[in-house]
């Protein structure tokens, strides 16, 4: 196996094209419900990652010099610096030849070389994925569920009733709309609200709480801009104090404007119990119906054990489309 690590600032267009071709071939076979991979998104991820902490990415070539596998190794820097995440992807035409195992082992070597003690892998629940994870010594540690909402078939009469009922419980709060990058004066409050996501269950994954700072929020915004995703954030503000106490956020793909991604929805602990989660998420749907009328679907992920948020999503009409397992291995 000839493995080449890509330099995100000196990319060979051919390497990128071949890597995207492998990722797309694998997507079509393994997760056809997911949107297709693109050169623009792949390049943005290489340079910006999710929030300014991009993965290390390598391509594997066969004897003819063609890319037949892609290795993604993520080494968190904002927090959880004890672990590394590894994602090997093999072209369907090159499978069952040991390439997946070789890529995984190369990823583990990179994690170990960085002084980390835990490898984490996430994969959709499929027999081949489960068999591979067990074969390389990984243990299941968490379960997540992907849900999709069809915005073209919303029952607005029912949603309006739920919104009114939630509003009766939340009379001390008002909703604030923010599109685009987070305003400078809101950065500290948004970081604090985002940190409330740490109360969501992580099951048996050996992970620490995530650390959110204004700098990380800026990096997240920059990454979304690089991906050409329009960001809409709806914020709950306490009327009496002016404090920002909860938010929900959606990203809309500019190149595929029918596709939306539901990001964090969180409420700070002291302000829970007022139905703010329902108010925020239905309020977001109302806003999107006007601001992004072409939007067809919203996708979201939750831990299977996150009963509270799952109940909210099911109330809104989300349906299950996939399941994923988080696997881990101590080094």
KEFI-953548 format. One record per residue (C-alpha): residue number from 1; residue in one letter; x negated, y, z. Coordinates in Angstrom, 1 decimal. Each point is the difference from the previous one (the first is absolute). Layout:
<pts>
[NUM, "A", [X, Y, Z]] ...
</pts>
This chain:
<pts>
[1, "X", [0.0, 0.0, 0.0]] [2, "X", [-1.4, 3.4, -1.1]] [3, "X", [1.4, 2.5, 2.5]] [4, "X", [-0.3, 3.8, -0.6]] [5, "X", [1.0, 2.6, 2.5]] [6, "X", [1.7, 3.0, -1.6]] [7, "X", [-1.3, 3.5, 0.6]] [8, "X", [3.3, 2.1, 0.2]] [9, "X", [-1.9, 3.1, -1.2]] [10, "X", [-1.7, -1.6, -3.0]] [11, "X", [2.6, -2.4, -1.3]] [12, "X", [-0.4, -1.8, -3.3]] [13, "X", [3.4, 0.2, -1.8]] [14, "X", [-0.4, -3.6, -1.2]] [15, "X", [-0.5, -1.3, 3.6]] [16, "X", [3.1, 1.9, 1.1]] [17, "X", [2.1, -1.2, -3.0]] [18, "X", [-1.0, -3.7, 0.6]] [19, "X", [0.6, 0.2, 3.7]] [20, "X", [3.4, 1.5, -0.5]] [21, "X", [0.7, -2.7, -2.5]] [22, "X", [-0.8, -2.7, 2.5]] [23, "X", [2.1, 1.6, 2.7]] [24, "X", [2.9, 0.4, -2.4]] [25, "X", [-0.2, -3.6, -1.1]] [26, "X", [0.1, -1.2, 3.6]] [27, "X", [2.9, 2.3, 0.8]] [28, "X", [2.1, -1.3, -2.8]] [29, "X", [-0.5, -3.6, 1.2]] [30, "X", [-0.1, 0.5, 3.8]] [31, "X", [2.1, 3.1, 0.8]] [32, "X", [2.1, 1.0, -3.0]] [33, "X", [2.3, 2.1, 2.2]] [34, "X", [-2.9, 2.4, 0.6]] [35, "X", [-0.6, 2.9, -2.4]] [36, "X", [-2.8, -0.4, -2.5]] [37, "X", [-3.5, 1.1, 0.6]] [38, "X", [-1.4, 3.0, -1.9]] [39, "X", [-3.5, 1.4, -0.7]] [40, "X", [1.0, 3.3, 1.6]] [41, "X", [1.1, -1.7, 3.2]] [42, "X", [-3.0, -2.3, 0.2]] [43, "X", [-2.4, 2.9, -0.5]] [44, "X", [1.7, 2.1, 2.6]] [45, "X", [-0.1, -2.9, 2.5]] [46, "X", [-3.7, -0.5, -0.7]] [47, "X", [-0.7, 3.7, 0.7]] [48, "X", [2.4, 0.9, 2.8]] [49, "X", [1.4, -3.2, 1.5]] [50, "X", [3.2, 0.2, 2.1]] [51, "X", [-1.2, 2.9, 2.1]] [52, "X", [-3.6, 1.0, -1.0]] [53, "X", [-1.5, -3.3, 1.0]] [54, "X", [-0.2, -1.9, -3.4]] [55, "X", [-0.8, -3.7, -0.3]] [56, "X", [-3.1, -1.5, -1.5]] [57, "X", [1.0, -1.7, -3.2]] [58, "X", [-2.0, -2.5, -2.1]] [59, "X", [0.6, -1.8, -3.3]] [60, "X", [-1.0, -3.6, -0.7]] [61, "X", [-1.0, -1.0, -3.5]] [62, "X", [-0.1, -3.4, -1.6]] [63, "X", [-2.7, -1.5, -2.1]] [64, "X", [1.3, 2.0, -3.0]] [65, "X", [-0.3, 3.3, 1.9]] [66, "X", [3.8, 0.5, 0.3]] [67, "X", [1.6, 1.1, 3.3]] [68, "X", [1.9, -2.9, 1.5]] [69, "X", [0.3, 1.1, 3.6]] [70, "X", [0.3, 3.1, 2.2]] [71, "X", [-1.1, 0.3, 3.6]] [72, "X", [1.3, 2.7, 2.3]] [73, "X", [-1.6, 0.5, 3.4]] [74, "X", [1.4, 2.7, 2.3]] [75, "X", [-2.1, 1.1, 3.0]] [76, "X", [2.1, 2.4, 2.1]] [77, "X", [-1.8, 3.0, 1.3]] [78, "X", [2.7, 2.1, 1.7]] [79, "X", [0.6, -2.9, 2.5]] [80, "X", [-0.2, -3.8, 0.3]] [81, "X", [-3.7, 0.0, -0.9]] [82, "X", [-0.3, -3.5, 1.3]] [83, "X", [1.8, -1.5, -3.0]] [84, "X", [-0.1, -0.2, -3.8]] [85, "X", [2.7, -0.9, -2.4]] [86, "X", [-0.7, -2.2, -3.0]] [87, "X", [2.2, -0.4, -3.2]] [88, "X", [-1.3, -2.4, -2.7]] [89, "X", [2.0, 0.0, -3.3]] [90, "X", [-0.8, -2.6, -2.7]] [91, "X", [1.3, 0.1, -3.6]] [92, "X", [2.6, -2.7, -0.3]] [93, "X", [-2.0, -1.4, -2.9]] [94, "X", [-3.1, -0.5, 2.2]] [95, "X", [1.7, -1.6, 3.1]] [96, "X", [-0.8, -3.3, 1.6]] [97, "X", [-3.7, 0.3, -0.7]] [98, "X", [-1.1, 1.2, 3.4]] [99, "X", [-0.1, 3.7, -1.0]] [100, "X", [2.5, 1.1, 2.7]] [101, "X", [-2.0, -1.7, 2.7]] [102, "X", [-3.3, 1.5, -1.3]] [103, "X", [1.6, 3.5, -0.1]] [104, "X", [1.3, -0.4, 3.5]] [105, "X", [-3.3, -1.1, 1.4]] [106, "X", [-1.7, 2.9, -1.7]] [107, "X", [2.5, 2.3, 1.7]] [108, "X", [-0.6, -1.6, 3.4]] [109, "X", [-3.8, 0.5, -0.5]] [110, "X", [0.6, 3.7, -0.7]] [111, "X", [2.2, 0.3, 3.2]] [112, "X", [-2.6, -1.9, 2.1]] [113, "X", [-2.8, 2.2, -1.5]] [114, "X", [1.8, 3.1, 1.3]] [115, "X", [-0.1, -1.5, 3.5]] [116, "X", [3.7, -0.8, 0.2]] [117, "X", [1.4, -3.0, 1.9]] [118, "X", [3.4, -0.6, -1.6]] [119, "X", [1.3, -0.7, -3.5]] [120, "X", [3.6, 0.8, -0.8]] [121, "X", [1.8, -1.1, -3.2]] [122, "X", [3.6, 0.8, -1.0]] [123, "X", [1.8, -2.0, -2.6]] [124, "X", [3.5, -0.7, -1.3]] [125, "X", [1.5, -3.2, 1.3]] [126, "X", [-0.6, -2.5, -2.7]] [127, "X", [-1.3, -3.6, 0.1]] [128, "X", [-3.2, 0.9, -1.8]] [129, "X", [-0.7, 2.9, 2.3]] [130, "X", [0.7, -2.0, 3.2]] [131, "X", [-2.1, -2.9, -1.2]] [132, "X", [-2.9, 2.3, -0.9]] [133, "X", [0.2, 1.8, 3.4]] [134, "X", [-0.1, -3.3, 1.9]] [135, "X", [-2.8, -1.3, -2.1]] [136, "X", [-2.3, 2.9, 0.8]] [137, "X", [0.7, -0.2, 3.7]] [138, "X", [2.5, 2.8, 0.5]] [139, "X", [2.7, -0.1, 2.6]] [140, "X", [3.5, 1.6, -0.4]] [141, "X", [0.4, 3.1, 2.3]] [142, "X", [2.9, 2.1, -1.3]] [143, "X", [3.0, -0.1, -2.3]] [144, "X", [1.2, 3.0, -2.0]] [145, "X", [3.1, 0.3, -2.2]] [146, "X", [0.4, 2.2, -3.1]] [147, "X", [3.3, 1.5, -0.7]] [148, "X", [1.4, 2.0, -2.9]] [149, "X", [2.8, 2.5, -0.2]] [150, "X", [2.0, 0.6, -3.2]] [151, "X", [0.8, 3.7, 0.1]] [152, "X", [2.5, -0.3, -2.9]] [153, "X", [2.4, -2.2, 2.0]] [154, "X", [0.1, 1.9, 3.3]] [155, "X", [3.2, 0.0, 2.0]] [156, "X", [0.1, 3.7, 0.7]] [157, "X", [3.3, -0.1, 1.8]] [158, "X", [-1.5, -2.4, 2.6]] [159, "X", [-3.3, 1.8, 0.1]] [160, "X", [1.8, 3.3, 0.7]] [161, "X", [1.8, -1.6, 2.9]] [162, "X", [-3.2, -1.3, 1.4]] [163, "X", [-1.7, 3.3, -0.4]] [164, "X", [2.8, 1.9, 1.8]] [165, "X", [-0.1, -2.5, 2.9]] [166, "X", [-3.7, 0.4, 0.3]] [167, "X", [0.3, 3.8, -0.2]] [168, "X", [2.3, -0.1, 3.0]] [169, "X", [-2.8, -1.6, 2.0]] [170, "X", [-2.6, 2.4, -1.3]] [171, "X", [1.5, 3.4, 0.6]] [172, "X", [-3.3, 1.3, 1.6]] [173, "X", [-1.9, -0.6, -3.3]] [174, "X", [-0.1, 1.5, -3.5]] [175, "X", [-1.5, -1.4, -3.2]] [176, "X", [-2.8, 1.7, -1.8]] [177, "X", [-1.0, -0.8, -3.6]] [178, "X", [-3.6, 0.1, -1.2]] [179, "X", [-1.2, -1.0, -3.5]] [180, "X", [-3.6, -0.3, -1.0]] [181, "X", [-3.1, 0.3, 2.2]] [182, "X", [0.6, 0.4, 3.8]] [183, "X", [0.0, 3.7, 0.9]] [184, "X", [-3.1, 1.0, 2.1]] [185, "X", [2.1, 1.0, 2.9]] [186, "X", [1.7, -3.4, 0.2]] [187, "X", [-3.1, -2.2, -0.3]] [188, "X", [-0.5, -0.6, 3.8]] [189, "X", [3.7, -0.8, 0.5]] [190, "X", [0.2, -2.3, -3.0]] [191, "X", [-3.0, -1.9, 1.2]] [192, "X", [1.6, -0.4, 3.4]] [193, "X", [3.3, -1.2, -1.6]] [194, "X", [-1.8, -2.4, -2.2]] [195, "X", [-1.8, -1.5, 3.0]] [196, "X", [3.4, -1.1, 1.3]] [197, "X", [-0.1, -2.8, -2.6]] [198, "X", [-2.4, -1.8, 2.4]] [199, "X", [3.1, -1.0, 2.0]] [200, "X", [1.0, -2.3, -3.0]] [201, "X", [-0.8, -3.7, 0.6]] [202, "X", [-3.2, -1.5, -1.4]] [203, "X", [0.7, -3.5, 1.3]] [204, "X", [-3.3, -2.0, 0.6]] [205, "X", [-2.3, 2.1, -2.2]] [206, "X", [-3.1, 1.0, 2.0]] [207, "X", [0.4, 3.7, -0.9]] [208, "X", [-0.3, 3.2, 2.0]] [209, "X", [2.3, 3.0, -0.1]] [210, "X", [-0.6, 2.2, -3.1]] [211, "X", [-1.5, 3.4, 0.6]] [212, "X", [1.6, 3.0, -1.9]] [213, "X", [-1.6, 3.4, -0.2]] [214, "X", [0.7, 3.1, -2.1]] [215, "X", [-3.0, -1.0, -2.2]] [216, "X", [1.6, -3.4, -0.6]] [217, "X", [3.3, 1.5, -1.0]] [218, "X", [-1.8, 2.3, -2.4]] [219, "X", [-1.8, -3.0, -1.5]] [220, "X", [3.3, -1.9, -0.4]] [221, "X", [1.5, 3.0, -1.8]] [222, "X", [-3.0, 0.2, -2.3]] [223, "X", [0.3, -3.7, -0.8]] [224, "X", [3.6, 0.3, -0.9]] [225, "X", [-0.8, 3.0, -2.3]] [226, "X", [-2.7, -2.1, -1.7]] [227, "X", [2.7, -2.7, -0.6]] [228, "X", [2.3, 2.6, -1.5]] [229, "X", [2.7, -0.7, 2.6]] [230, "X", [2.3, 2.7, 1.1]] [231, "X", [0.4, 0.0, 3.8]] [232, "X", [3.2, 0.9, 1.9]] [233, "X", [0.0, 0.1, 3.8]] [234, "X", [3.1, 0.5, 2.1]] [235, "X", [-0.8, 1.2, 3.5]] [236, "X", [2.2, 0.0, 3.2]] [237, "X", [-0.7, 3.2, 2.0]] [238, "X", [1.2, 0.5, 3.6]] [239, "X", [2.0, 3.2, 0.0]] [240, "X", [-0.8, 0.9, 3.6]] [241, "X", [-3.8, -0.3, -0.2]] [242, "X", [-0.7, 0.1, -3.8]] [243, "X", [-2.0, -3.2, 0.4]] [244, "X", [-0.2, -2.4, -3.0]] [245, "X", [1.1, -3.3, 1.4]] [246, "X", [0.7, -2.4, -2.9]] [247, "X", [-0.3, -0.4, -3.7]] [248, "X", [0.5, -2.1, -3.0]] [249, "X", [-1.9, 0.2, -3.3]] [250, "X", [0.5, -1.2, -3.6]] [251, "X", [-2.5, 0.1, -2.9]] [252, "X", [1.3, 0.1, -3.6]] [253, "X", [-2.2, -1.2, -2.8]] [254, "X", [-0.3, 2.8, -2.6]] [255, "X", [-0.9, -2.5, -2.8]] [256, "X", [2.9, -2.3, 1.0]] [257, "X", [2.5, 2.4, 1.4]] [258, "X", [2.6, -2.6, 0.6]] [259, "X", [-2.2, -1.6, 2.7]] [260, "X", [-0.3, 1.2, 3.6]] [261, "X", [-2.0, -1.2, 3.0]] [262, "X", [1.3, 0.4, 3.5]] [263, "X", [-2.9, 0.8, 2.3]] [264, "X", [0.1, 0.6, 3.7]] [265, "X", [3.1, 0.5, 2.0]] [266, "X", [-0.7, 0.8, 3.6]] [267, "X", [1.3, 1.8, 3.0]] [268, "X", [-2.0, 1.0, 3.0]] [269, "X", [0.8, -2.0, 3.1]] [270, "X", [1.4, 2.8, 2.1]] [271, "X", [2.7, 0.7, -2.7]] [272, "X", [1.2, -3.5, -0.7]] [273, "X", [3.6, -1.0, 0.7]] [274, "X", [1.6, 2.8, -2.0]] [275, "X", [0.5, -1.9, -3.3]] [276, "X", [-2.7, 2.2, -1.6]] [277, "X", [-1.2, -2.9, -2.1]] [278, "X", [3.4, -0.4, -1.7]] [279, "X", [0.4, 3.7, -0.3]] [280, "X", [-3.4, 0.4, -1.7]] [281, "X", [0.3, -2.9, -2.4]] [282, "X", [3.5, 0.9, -1.2]] [283, "X", [-1.0, 3.7, -0.1]] [284, "X", [-2.9, -1.0, -2.3]] [285, "X", [2.4, -1.9, -2.3]] [286, "X", [2.2, 3.1, -0.2]] [287, "X", [-3.0, 2.1, -0.9]] [288, "X", [-1.4, -2.4, -2.6]] [289, "X", [3.4, -0.2, -1.7]] [290, "X", [-0.4, 3.7, -0.8]] [291, "X", [-3.8, 0.4, -0.2]] [292, "X", [-0.8, -3.3, -1.8]] [293, "X", [3.3, -1.1, -1.8]] [294, "X", [-1.9, -2.3, -2.3]] [295, "X", [-1.2, -2.2, 2.9]] [296, "X", [1.3, -3.6, -0.2]] [297, "X", [-1.7, -1.9, 2.8]] [298, "X", [-1.8, 0.4, 3.3]] [299, "X", [-2.3, -2.7, 1.3]] [300, "X", [-1.1, -0.4, 3.6]] [301, "X", [-1.8, -2.5, 2.3]] [302, "X", [0.7, -0.8, 3.6]] [303, "X", [-1.3, -2.5, 2.5]] [304, "X", [2.5, -2.9, 0.1]] [305, "X", [0.2, 0.6, 3.7]] [306, "X", [0.8, 3.7, -0.2]] [307, "X", [3.7, -0.5, 0.7]] [308, "X", [0.8, 3.7, 0.5]] [309, "X", [-1.3, 1.2, -3.4]] [310, "X", [1.3, -3.0, -1.8]] [311, "X", [3.5, 0.7, 1.4]] [312, "X", [-0.3, 3.6, -1.3]] [313, "X", [-1.1, -1.2, -3.4]] [314, "X", [2.7, -2.5, -0.3]] [315, "X", [2.6, 2.6, 1.0]] [316, "X", [-1.2, 2.0, -3.0]] [317, "X", [0.3, -2.9, -2.4]] [318, "X", [-3.5, -1.3, -0.4]] [319, "X", [-0.4, -3.6, -1.1]] [320, "X", [-2.9, -2.4, 0.5]] [321, "X", [-2.1, -0.6, -3.1]] [322, "X", [-3.2, -1.6, 1.4]] [323, "X", [-1.8, -1.1, 3.1]] [324, "X", [-3.7, 0.2, 0.9]] [325, "X", [-2.3, -1.5, 2.6]] [326, "X", [-2.9, 1.6, 1.7]] [327, "X", [-2.9, -2.4, 0.5]] [328, "X", [-3.1, 0.4, 2.1]] [329, "X", [-3.3, -1.6, 0.8]] [330, "X", [-2.6, 0.8, 2.6]] [331, "X", [-3.6, 0.1, -1.2]] 
</pts>
